[in-house]
Amino acid sequence: MAVMKKTSYPVKDATSDLVLTIKPNDIAHAERKDNTACAAAHALCRQAGYREARVYRNVTYVRLGDGSWLRFRTPKDLYIEIMIFDRGGTMEAGEYKFTAPKGVYRLGHHAKPTGKKRRTGRKLSPHIVKNVRETAPKGKNHLAALFE
């Protein structure tokens, strides 16, 4: 279990998966484009007893009773439901499996360099999904930006 040591924010990777059940009551009290008050955050606090939850596109942070944070991978099917809800649509209740980070997705692990990339052909610009919640901050001080 990797722990970030460079910051004062104790963030650990989850060691086991979590199956979350989102109920219609969680959806009724959810707010659009708010990662701390969405239906998944309400359901995490209700079902698993976490003090706080922050649901981003790819990663979910939950605060434990001792003040430390636990990190899960956000399921893709939940992210699609969140994207629909953030854009004004309706979200469906259901079960979603939050997985523990594995491999290069764990804290402190990086992908191995694969050498020089040679690209031929036309360079494509990435598709940017608009009008949805923000992504979790990245970079050197991403935890400070996330929890302050």
ABEGO torsion letter per residue (X at the ends): XBBBAABABBBBBBABBBBBBBBAAAAAABBBGBAAABAAAAAAAAAAGBABBBBBAABBBBBBAAGBBBBBBBBAAAAAAAAAAAAGBBBBBEBBBBBBBBEAABBGBBBBBAEBBBBBEBBBBBBBBBGBBBBBBBEAAAAAAAAX
